Amino acid sequence: MLEPLSGFSLFNTTNSPIVNHSELASAKILVIDDRPLSRMTVVDLLQLEGYEVLESDGEPQVLESVINTQPDLVLLDVMLGEIDGFALCQKIKQDIRTQDIPIVLMTVGDCREYRLKVTQAGADELLTKPIDRLELSKRVKTLITQKQLNEGLNQTEQVLFTIAKVLEESRSSERGGSGVRGVCLVKAFGEYLRLTPEAINNLVFAAHLHDIGTIAIPDAVMLKKGELTPDETEVVRQHVLIGENICRPLRNRKEVLPIIRHHHEKWDGTGYPDGLSGEQIPYLAQIFQIIDIYDALTSDRPHKQAYSPEEALAIIAEETQKGWRNPQLVAEFTKFIEILVKNK
C-alpha cells in the first residue's frame, strides 16, 4: 500500500461492496479538483468500480506528485483556482516521465472552445459535469486498458531488442558487435542530414531490428562461407518480409516497417523484395541502406575481414556507378564519413 503524499488522500478500496472490471481493479487513478464536493462525487464513483484512488486539490506541487506516484490515469478539472487545468495537462504530457499517462479533463461547460483546448493540451478525453457514472466508467476503463496495452507493446519492443541482440551475437565473429556502432552511425548521419527527431528515432529503431527476420533463416545458410545457391539466396531474401511481420504489431512504430521491408531495394529497381526504384524507395530506407552496407563492409564477418573506411566508401561508390544507390545521398554520406575519419 502506498503512503499518501503531501496534498493527497489515499482511499483503501479493498472492501468496496461493488467491484466491476476486476482485471483493472489494481489501477491507480488521481483525481485533481479543488472543489471538495465535486471531487468526492468522482472519487465515490471510482471507488465503486474498485480502483485505487488518489486525491489532490491542485496544490502547486501537483506535477511533482504526478511524477512520483505515476497514476494509471488522471482526472483533472480545468478550473483549479490559480492553476490552469489546460496548462497543467500540457505540462504532464510534455514531461517524458508522465507523457503516457491518460488524462481526462472535467468541466462544467462543453463549448467548442474547450474542445479545441483539450486537443491543444494533449488530453485524451473531456467529461462534462455533473459526471455521469456510466460515461465515467466507460471512458476510464477504455483509457486504462489502452495504457496497459501500450505498456505491453513497450515490453514487446524490449523483448524484440533482446532477441535481435542475441541473434546478432550468435551469428557474428565481430568483437563488441556491430549493432552499437550501427546505431551510433544512424543517429549521427541523421543529425548530419538534419532529419527530425522522430525520423532519427525511427532509423535507430530500425538499426536494432532490421535483420530480426533472419531468426527464421537456418544457420547453415546465414553462416555459409561459400557462394549461396539461387534457392538459398531466395531464402535469405525472405528475412525482410519476416522482419516486417514480426514488427507489425508494434502500432507506434509503423514508420519503421518500410525501413525494415525496403532496406535491400536498389536505385535501379533490381533490389528486393518489391523491385522499387528511385524515389519509390522510402527515403529513410535509402538512408538506412547506405549505413547498413557501410557497417557491414567495415565489420568482420564469417566470410571476410573488415574493410577500411576508405575501401568501404570506394565499394559503395562502385555500386552507385552501377545504379544501385542514390547518388546524391551517397555523396552526402561520403562527406559525412570523411569528416568522422578526419576528426578521429
Contacts in CASP RR format, 6 or more apart in sequence:
PFRMAT RR
TARGET T0000
AUTHOR 0000-0000-0000
METHOD contacts of the structure
MODEL  1
MLEPLSGFSLFNTTNSPIVNHSELASAKILVIDDRPLSRMTVVDLLQLEG
YEVLESDGEPQVLESVINTQPDLVLLDVMLGEIDGFALCQKIKQDIRTQD
IPIVLMTVGDCREYRLKVTQAGADELLTKPIDRLELSKRVKTLITQKQLN
EGLNQTEQVLFTIAKVLEESRSSERGGSGVRGVCLVKAFGEYLRLTPEAI
NNLVFAAHLHDIGTIAIPDAVMLKKGELTPDETEVVRQHVLIGENICRPL
RNRKEVLPIIRHHHEKWDGTGYPDGLSGEQIPYLAQIFQIIDIYDALTSD
RPHKQAYSPEEALAIIAEETQKGWRNPQLVAEFTKFIEILVKNK
1 10 0 8 1.000
1 12 0 8 1.000
2 10 0 8 1.000
2 28 0 8 1.000
2 69 0 8 1.000
3 10 0 8 1.000
4 10 0 8 1.000
4 54 0 8 1.000
5 65 0 8 1.000
5 68 0 8 1.000
5 69 0 8 1.000
6 59 0 8 1.000
6 61 0 8 1.000
6 65 0 8 1.000
7 55 0 8 1.000
7 56 0 8 1.000
7 57 0 8 1.000
7 59 0 8 1.000
7 61 0 8 1.000
7 65 0 8 1.000
8 54 0 8 1.000
8 55 0 8 1.000
8 56 0 8 1.000
8 65 0 8 1.000
8 69 0 8 1.000
9 54 0 8 1.000
9 55 0 8 1.000
10 52 0 8 1.000
10 53 0 8 1.000
10 54 0 8 1.000
11 43 0 8 1.000
11 47 0 8 1.000
11 52 0 8 1.000
11 53 0 8 1.000
11 55 0 8 1.000
13 19 0 8 1.000
13 25 0 8 1.000
13 47 0 8 1.000
13 50 0 8 1.000
13 51 0 8 1.000
13 52 0 8 1.000
13 53 0 8 1.000
16 47 0 8 1.000
16 48 0 8 1.000
16 50 0 8 1.000
17 48 0 8 1.000
18 48 0 8 1.000
18 49 0 8 1.000
18 50 0 8 1.000
19 25 0 8 1.000
19 49 0 8 1.000
19 50 0 8 1.000
20 48 0 8 1.000
20 49 0 8 1.000
20 50 0 8 1.000
20 137 0 8 1.000
21 49 0 8 1.000
21 50 0 8 1.000
21 137 0 8 1.000
21 141 0 8 1.000
24 51 0 8 1.000
24 141 0 8 1.000
24 144 0 8 1.000
24 145 0 8 1.000
24 148 0 8 1.000
25 49 0 8 1.000
25 50 0 8 1.000
25 51 0 8 1.000
26 52 0 8 1.000
27 51 0 8 1.000
27 52 0 8 1.000
27 72 0 8 1.000
27 73 0 8 1.000
27 144 0 8 1.000
28 51 0 8 1.000
28 52 0 8 1.000
28 53 0 8 1.000
28 54 0 8 1.000
28 69 0 8 1.000
28 70 0 8 1.000
28 71 0 8 1.000
28 72 0 8 1.000
28 73 0 8 1.000
29 46 0 8 1.000
29 51 0 8 1.000
29 52 0 8 1.000
29 53 0 8 1.000
29 54 0 8 1.000
29 71 0 8 1.000
29 72 0 8 1.000
29 73 0 8 1.000
29 74 0 8 1.000
29 75 0 8 1.000
29 140 0 8 1.000
30 53 0 8 1.000
30 54 0 8 1.000
30 55 0 8 1.000
30 56 0 8 1.000
30 65 0 8 1.000
30 66 0 8 1.000
30 69 0 8 1.000
30 71 0 8 1.000
30 73 0 8 1.000
30 74 0 8 1.000
30 75 0 8 1.000
31 39 0 8 1.000
31 42 0 8 1.000
31 43 0 8 1.000
31 46 0 8 1.000
31 53 0 8 1.000
31 54 0 8 1.000
31 55 0 8 1.000
31 56 0 8 1.000
31 75 0 8 1.000
32 56 0 8 1.000
32 57 0 8 1.000
32 58 0 8 1.000
32 62 0 8 1.000
32 74 0 8 1.000
32 75 0 8 1.000
32 76 0 8 1.000
32 77 0 8 1.000
32 80 0 8 1.000
32 88 0 8 1.000
33 39 0 8 1.000
33 42 0 8 1.000
33 57 0 8 1.000
33 58 0 8 1.000
33 75 0 8 1.000
33 76 0 8 1.000
33 77 0 8 1.000
33 80 0 8 1.000
33 106 0 8 1.000
34 57 0 8 1.000
34 58 0 8 1.000
34 77 0 8 1.000
34 79 0 8 1.000
34 80 0 8 1.000
34 81 0 8 1.000
35 77 0 8 1.000
36 57 0 8 1.000
38 77 0 8 1.000
38 129 0 8 1.000
39 55 0 8 1.000
39 57 0 8 1.000
41 130 0 8 1.000
41 131 0 8 1.000
42 75 0 8 1.000
42 106 0 8 1.000
42 131 0 8 1.000
42 136 0 8 1.000
43 53 0 8 1.000
43 55 0 8 1.000
45 131 0 8 1.000
45 133 0 8 1.000
45 136 0 8 1.000
45 137 0 8 1.000
46 53 0 8 1.000
46 136 0 8 1.000
46 140 0 8 1.000
47 53 0 8 1.000
48 133 0 8 1.000
49 137 0 8 1.000
49 140 0 8 1.000
49 141 0 8 1.000
51 140 0 8 1.000
54 69 0 8 1.000
54 71 0 8 1.000
56 62 0 8 1.000
56 65 0 8 1.000
58 80 0 8 1.000
58 83 0 8 1.000
59 65 0 8 1.000
60 83 0 8 1.000
62 83 0 8 1.000
62 88 0 8 1.000
63 88 0 8 1.000
63 91 0 8 1.000
63 92 0 8 1.000
63 95 0 8 1.000
66 74 0 8 1.000
66 92 0 8 1.000
66 98 0 8 1.000
66 101 0 8 1.000
67 95 0 8 1.000
67 97 0 8 1.000
67 98 0 8 1.000
70 97 0 8 1.000
70 98 0 8 1.000
70 101 0 8 1.000
71 101 0 8 1.000
72 101 0 8 1.000
72 102 0 8 1.000
72 144 0 8 1.000
72 147 0 8 1.000
72 148 0 8 1.000
73 101 0 8 1.000
73 102 0 8 1.000
73 103 0 8 1.000
73 104 0 8 1.000
73 140 0 8 1.000
73 143 0 8 1.000
73 144 0 8 1.000
73 147 0 8 1.000
74 92 0 8 1.000
74 101 0 8 1.000
74 102 0 8 1.000
74 103 0 8 1.000
74 104 0 8 1.000
75 104 0 8 1.000
75 106 0 8 1.000
75 127 0 8 1.000
75 140 0 8 1.000
76 85 0 8 1.000
76 88 0 8 1.000
76 89 0 8 1.000
76 103 0 8 1.000
76 104 0 8 1.000
76 105 0 8 1.000
76 106 0 8 1.000
76 123 0 8 1.000
77 85 0 8 1.000
77 105 0 8 1.000
77 106 0 8 1.000
77 107 0 8 1.000
78 84 0 8 1.000
78 85 0 8 1.000
78 86 0 8 1.000
78 105 0 8 1.000
78 106 0 8 1.000
78 107 0 8 1.000
78 114 0 8 1.000
78 117 0 8 1.000
79 85 0 8 1.000
79 107 0 8 1.000
80 88 0 8 1.000
85 105 0 8 1.000
85 121 0 8 1.000
86 105 0 8 1.000
86 117 0 8 1.000
86 118 0 8 1.000
86 120 0 8 1.000
86 121 0 8 1.000
86 123 0 8 1.000
87 121 0 8 1.000
89 103 0 8 1.000
89 105 0 8 1.000
89 121 0 8 1.000
89 122 0 8 1.000
89 123 0 8 1.000
90 120 0 8 1.000
90 121 0 8 1.000
90 122 0 8 1.000
92 98 0 8 1.000
92 99 0 8 1.000
92 101 0 8 1.000
92 103 0 8 1.000
93 99 0 8 1.000
93 103 0 8 1.000
93 121 0 8 1.000
93 122 0 8 1.000
93 123 0 8 1.000
100 147 0 8 1.000
100 150 0 8 1.000
100 151 0 8 1.000
101 147 0 8 1.000
102 124 0 8 1.000
102 125 0 8 1.000
102 143 0 8 1.000
102 144 0 8 1.000
102 146 0 8 1.000
102 147 0 8 1.000
103 122 0 8 1.000
103 123 0 8 1.000
103 124 0 8 1.000
103 125 0 8 1.000
104 123 0 8 1.000
104 124 0 8 1.000
104 125 0 8 1.000
104 126 0 8 1.000
104 127 0 8 1.000
104 139 0 8 1.000
104 140 0 8 1.000
104 143 0 8 1.000
105 118 0 8 1.000
105 121 0 8 1.000
105 123 0 8 1.000
105 125 0 8 1.000
105 126 0 8 1.000
105 127 0 8 1.000
106 126 0 8 1.000
106 127 0 8 1.000
106 128 0 8 1.000
106 129 0 8 1.000
106 131 0 8 1.000
107 114 0 8 1.000
107 126 0 8 1.000
107 127 0 8 1.000
107 128 0 8 1.000
107 129 0 8 1.000
108 128 0 8 1.000
108 129 0 8 1.000
109 128 0 8 1.000
109 129 0 8 1.000
110 126 0 8 1.000
110 128 0 8 1.000
114 126 0 8 1.000
115 126 0 8 1.000
118 125 0 8 1.000
118 126 0 8 1.000
124 143 0 8 1.000
125 139 0 8 1.000
125 143 0 8 1.000
127 135 0 8 1.000
127 136 0 8 1.000
127 139 0 8 1.000
150 252 0 8 1.000
153 249 0 8 1.000
153 250 0 8 1.000
153 251 0 8 1.000
153 252 0 8 1.000
156 249 0 8 1.000
156 250 0 8 1.000
157 250 0 8 1.000
157 253 0 8 1.000
160 208 0 8 1.000
160 209 0 8 1.000
160 212 0 8 1.000
160 246 0 8 1.000
160 247 0 8 1.000
160 250 0 8 1.000
161 208 0 8 1.000
161 209 0 8 1.000
163 212 0 8 1.000
163 215 0 8 1.000
164 208 0 8 1.000
164 209 0 8 1.000
164 211 0 8 1.000
164 212 0 8 1.000
165 208 0 8 1.000
167 211 0 8 1.000
167 212 0 8 1.000
167 214 0 8 1.000
167 215 0 8 1.000
168 177 0 8 1.000
168 178 0 8 1.000
168 179 0 8 1.000
168 211 0 8 1.000
169 177 0 8 1.000
171 214 0 8 1.000
171 219 0 8 1.000
171 222 0 8 1.000
171 223 0 8 1.000
171 302 0 8 1.000
172 178 0 8 1.000
172 299 0 8 1.000
172 300 0 8 1.000
172 301 0 8 1.000
172 302 0 8 1.000
173 300 0 8 1.000
173 301 0 8 1.000
173 302 0 8 1.000
174 299 0 8 1.000
174 300 0 8 1.000
174 301 0 8 1.000
175 300 0 8 1.000
177 299 0 8 1.000
178 295 0 8 1.000
178 296 0 8 1.000
178 299 0 8 1.000
179 207 0 8 1.000
179 208 0 8 1.000
179 295 0 8 1.000
181 295 0 8 1.000
181 299 0 8 1.000
182 207 0 8 1.000
182 291 0 8 1.000
182 292 0 8 1.000
182 295 0 8 1.000
183 204 0 8 1.000
183 207 0 8 1.000
183 208 0 8 1.000
185 291 0 8 1.000
185 294 0 8 1.000
185 295 0 8 1.000
186 200 0 8 1.000
186 203 0 8 1.000
186 204 0 8 1.000
186 206 0 8 1.000
186 207 0 8 1.000
186 288 0 8 1.000
186 291 0 8 1.000
187 200 0 8 1.000
187 203 0 8 1.000
187 204 0 8 1.000
188 336 0 8 1.000
188 340 0 8 1.000
189 287 0 8 1.000
189 291 0 8 1.000
189 333 0 8 1.000
189 336 0 8 1.000
190 199 0 8 1.000
190 200 0 8 1.000
190 203 0 8 1.000
190 287 0 8 1.000
191 200 0 8 1.000
192 332 0 8 1.000
192 336 0 8 1.000
193 287 0 8 1.000
193 332 0 8 1.000
195 203 0 8 1.000
195 287 0 8 1.000
198 255 0 8 1.000
199 255 0 8 1.000
199 284 0 8 1.000
202 253 0 8 1.000
202 255 0 8 1.000
202 256 0 8 1.000
202 259 0 8 1.000
202 284 0 8 1.000
203 259 0 8 1.000
203 284 0 8 1.000
203 287 0 8 1.000
203 288 0 8 1.000
205 253 0 8 1.000
205 256 0 8 1.000
206 256 0 8 1.000
206 259 0 8 1.000
206 260 0 8 1.000
206 263 0 8 1.000
206 284 0 8 1.000
206 288 0 8 1.000
207 288 0 8 1.000
207 291 0 8 1.000
209 243 0 8 1.000
209 246 0 8 1.000
209 247 0 8 1.000
209 256 0 8 1.000
209 260 0 8 1.000
210 259 0 8 1.000
210 260 0 8 1.000
210 263 0 8 1.000
210 288 0 8 1.000
210 292 0 8 1.000
211 239 0 8 1.000
212 243 0 8 1.000
212 246 0 8 1.000
212 247 0 8 1.000
213 239 0 8 1.000
213 240 0 8 1.000
213 242 0 8 1.000
213 243 0 8 1.000
213 246 0 8 1.000
214 222 0 8 1.000
214 236 0 8 1.000
214 239 0 8 1.000
214 242 0 8 1.000
215 242 0 8 1.000
215 246 0 8 1.000
216 238 0 8 1.000
216 239 0 8 1.000
216 242 0 8 1.000
217 235 0 8 1.000
217 236 0 8 1.000
217 238 0 8 1.000
217 239 0 8 1.000
218 235 0 8 1.000
221 228 0 8 1.000
221 232 0 8 1.000
221 235 0 8 1.000
221 236 0 8 1.000
222 236 0 8 1.000
223 302 0 8 1.000
224 232 0 8 1.000
224 303 0 8 1.000
225 302 0 8 1.000
225 303 0 8 1.000
226 303 0 8 1.000
228 236 0 8 1.000
237 264 0 8 1.000
237 272 0 8 1.000
237 273 0 8 1.000
240 260 0 8 1.000
240 261 0 8 1.000
240 262 0 8 1.000
240 263 0 8 1.000
240 264 0 8 1.000
240 272 0 8 1.000
240 273 0 8 1.000
241 261 0 8 1.000
241 273 0 8 1.000
243 260 0 8 1.000
244 257 0 8 1.000
244 260 0 8 1.000
244 261 0 8 1.000
247 253 0 8 1.000
247 256 0 8 1.000
247 257 0 8 1.000
247 260 0 8 1.000
248 257 0 8 1.000
250 256 0 8 1.000
255 284 0 8 1.000
258 282 0 8 1.000
258 284 0 8 1.000
258 285 0 8 1.000
259 282 0 8 1.000
259 284 0 8 1.000
259 285 0 8 1.000
259 288 0 8 1.000
261 273 0 8 1.000
261 274 0 8 1.000
261 285 0 8 1.000
262 273 0 8 1.000
262 274 0 8 1.000
262 276 0 8 1.000
262 281 0 8 1.000
262 282 0 8 1.000
262 285 0 8 1.000
263 285 0 8 1.000
263 288 0 8 1.000
263 289 0 8 1.000
263 292 0 8 1.000
264 271 0 8 1.000
264 272 0 8 1.000
264 273 0 8 1.000
264 289 0 8 1.000
265 271 0 8 1.000
265 272 0 8 1.000
265 274 0 8 1.000
265 275 0 8 1.000
265 276 0 8 1.000
265 277 0 8 1.000
265 281 0 8 1.000
265 285 0 8 1.000
265 289 0 8 1.000
266 275 0 8 1.000
266 277 0 8 1.000
266 323 0 8 1.000
266 324 0 8 1.000
266 325 0 8 1.000
267 277 0 8 1.000
267 278 0 8 1.000
267 281 0 8 1.000
267 320 0 8 1.000
267 323 0 8 1.000
267 324 0 8 1.000
267 325 0 8 1.000
267 326 0 8 1.000
267 327 0 8 1.000
268 277 0 8 1.000
268 278 0 8 1.000
268 322 0 8 1.000
268 323 0 8 1.000
268 324 0 8 1.000
269 275 0 8 1.000
269 276 0 8 1.000
269 277 0 8 1.000
269 278 0 8 1.000
270 324 0 8 1.000
278 326 0 8 1.000
281 326 0 8 1.000
286 325 0 8 1.000
286 326 0 8 1.000
286 329 0 8 1.000
287 329 0 8 1.000
289 325 0 8 1.000
290 316 0 8 1.000
290 325 0 8 1.000
290 326 0 8 1.000
290 329 0 8 1.000
290 330 0 8 1.000
290 333 0 8 1.000
291 333 0 8 1.000
293 316 0 8 1.000
293 319 0 8 1.000
294 312 0 8 1.000
294 313 0 8 1.000
294 316 0 8 1.000
294 333 0 8 1.000
294 337 0 8 1.000
297 306 0 8 1.000
297 307 0 8 1.000
297 311 0 8 1.000
297 312 0 8 1.000
297 315 0 8 1.000
297 316 0 8 1.000
298 306 0 8 1.000
298 307 0 8 1.000
298 308 0 8 1.000
298 309 0 8 1.000
298 312 0 8 1.000
299 306 0 8 1.000
300 306 0 8 1.000
307 315 0 8 1.000
309 337 0 8 1.000
309 340 0 8 1.000
309 341 0 8 1.000
310 341 0 8 1.000
313 334 0 8 1.000
313 337 0 8 1.000
313 338 0 8 1.000
316 325 0 8 1.000
316 330 0 8 1.000
316 333 0 8 1.000
316 334 0 8 1.000
317 330 0 8 1.000
317 334 0 8 1.000
319 325 0 8 1.000
320 326 0 8 1.000
320 327 0 8 1.000
320 330 0 8 1.000
END
